Amino acid sequence: GSIPETLELREGEVEEVVAELAPERIVLDLPEPWHAAREASRVMPGGGVFCS
C-alpha cells in the first residue's frame, strides 16, 4: 500500500521533530516515550492527541 497524503513519517530526535512540525496528532513507538511527552504537550494545539 501507499502512505496517505495526510500522514507524514519522520525519523530523528523526537524533541526536534515534534518542535519543528507542531503536529495535531503524534503516534510514537519508543522505549521511553515520556521523554517526548513534555515537548509534545508544549507544541501541540489544544485538543491534540498524543499516543504511544
VOBARO-823331 format. One line per 4 residues: number of its first residue (from 1); their letters; for each residue y, x, z of N, C-alpha, C. Coordinates in Angstrom, 2 decimals. Atoms other than C-alpha are relative to their C-alpha. Example, Ala and Ser with C-alpha at 12.3 -4.5 7.8 and 13.67 -1.06 7.14 Angstrom:
2
1	as	-1.19:0.89:0.00:-4.50:12.30:7.80:1.20:0.90:0.00; -1.19:-0.82:-0.06:-1.06:13.67:7.14:1.09:-0.77:0.73
// end
This chain:
52
1	gsip	-1.17:0.81:0.00:0.00:0.00:0.00:1.25:0.86:0.00; -1.28:-0.70:0.00:3.63:0.91:-0.04:0.78:-0.34:1.27; -0.86:0.20:-1.16:6.26:1.18:2.69:1.10:-0.97:-0.38; -1.07:0.95:0.31:8.62:-1.82:2.76:1.37:0.67:0.04
5	etle	-1.35:-0.57:0.04:12.27:-1.07:1.96:0.70:-0.09:1.35; -0.65:0.20:-1.30:13.24:-2.33:5.40:-0.54:0.93:1.08; 0.61:-0.93:-0.95:11.09:0.33:7.11:0.34:1.42:-0.40; -0.32:-1.40:0.27:12.22:3.91:7.39:-0.79:0.87:0.97
9	lreg	0.77:-0.91:-0.82:9.84:6.58:8.65:0.75:1.32:0.12; -0.68:-1.27:-0.25:11.36:9.68:10.24:-0.89:0.88:0.85; 0.71:-0.98:-0.82:9.86:12.83:11.68:1.03:0.97:0.54; -0.93:-0.94:-0.60:11.74:15.06:14.08:0.10:-0.21:1.49
13	evee	-0.24:0.19:-1.42:13.05:15.29:17.60:0.51:-1.42:0.22; -0.30:1.42:-0.18:13.19:11.71:18.83:1.46:-0.23:0.35; -1.37:0.21:-0.44:16.54:12.02:20.57:0.99:0.18:-1.15; -0.89:-0.25:1.14:18.19:13.43:17.42:-0.10:-1.11:-1.04
17	vvae	0.20:1.03:1.02:16.68:10.90:15.02:0.56:-1.34:0.47; -0.50:1.27:-0.54:17.48:7.92:17.28:1.52:-0.01:0.01; -1.46:-0.07:-0.06:21.08:9.07:17.78:0.61:-0.09:-1.40; -0.51:0.00:1.38:21.54:9.60:14.02:-0.07:-1.38:-0.63
21	lape	0.22:1.28:0.68:20.18:6.21:12.96:0.58:-1.19:0.74; -0.42:1.15:-0.82:21.24:3.91:15.84:-0.72:-1.27:-0.47; 0.78:1.12:0.53:18.41:1.53:14.87:0.01:-1.23:0.90; 0.15:1.24:-0.76:17.95:-2.09:15.94:-1.39:-0.10:0.61
25	rivl	1.38:0.03:-0.48:14.21:-1.56:16.40:-0.58:1.40:-0.09; 0.64:-1.32:-0.03:12.21:1.51:17.35:-1.46:-0.20:0.41; 1.41:-0.03:-0.36:8.43:1.94:17.37:-0.40:1.47:0.05; 0.35:-1.41:-0.18:7.19:5.25:18.76:-1.47:0.15:0.35
29	dlpe	1.35:-0.38:-0.39:3.80:6.87:19.05:0.12:1.40:0.58; -0.24:-1.26:-0.69:4.46:9.59:21.61:-0.83:0.08:1.27; 0.72:-0.13:-1.26:2.51:11.02:24.53:0.90:-0.27:1.22; -0.95:0.21:-1.10:5.66:10.76:26.73:1.24:-0.72:-0.50
33	pwha	-1.12:0.73:0.61:7.90:8.02:25.25:1.20:-0.19:0.92; -1.11:0.19:-0.93:10.02:7.74:28.41:1.10:1.03:-0.20; -1.02:-1.00:0.29:11.82:10.91:27.30:1.01:-0.52:-1.03; -0.88:0.56:1.03:13.30:8.91:24.41:0.67:-1.29:0.43
37	area	-0.49:1.32:-0.40:14.00:5.68:26.31:1.49:-0.01:0.32; -1.41:0.00:-0.37:17.41:6.66:27.71:0.90:0.06:-1.23; -0.81:-0.12:1.22:18.82:7.75:24.33:-0.12:-1.25:-0.85; 0.20:1.22:0.77:17.31:4.72:22.62:0.85:-1.13:0.56
41	srvm	-0.78:1.09:-0.58:18.93:2.33:25.07:1.50:0.23:-0.15; -1.42:-0.32:0.16:22.26:4.13:24.68:0.51:-0.38:-1.39; -0.48:0.17:1.37:22.46:3.85:20.88:-0.39:-1.33:-0.64; 0.43:1.27:0.60:20.65:0.57:20.19:0.97:-1.11:0.34
45	pggg	-0.88:1.14:-0.29:22.70:-2.60:19.89:-0.66:-0.93:1.02; 0.55:0.99:-0.92:22.28:-5.36:22.47:-1.04:-0.84:-0.70; 1.07:0.78:0.62:19.07:-7.23:21.80:-0.95:0.83:-0.83; 0.90:-0.87:0.75:17.43:-4.19:20.18:-1.39:0.02:0.63
49	vfcs	1.39:-0.01:-0.47:13.67:-3.70:20.52:-0.51:1.43:0.01; 0.60:-1.33:-0.17:12.03:-0.53:21.85:-1.46:-0.21:0.33; 1.44:0.20:-0.18:8.24:-0.40:21.53:-0.69:1.35:-0.06; 0.75:-1.25:0.01:5.92:2.44:22.42:-1.43:-0.28:0.39
// end
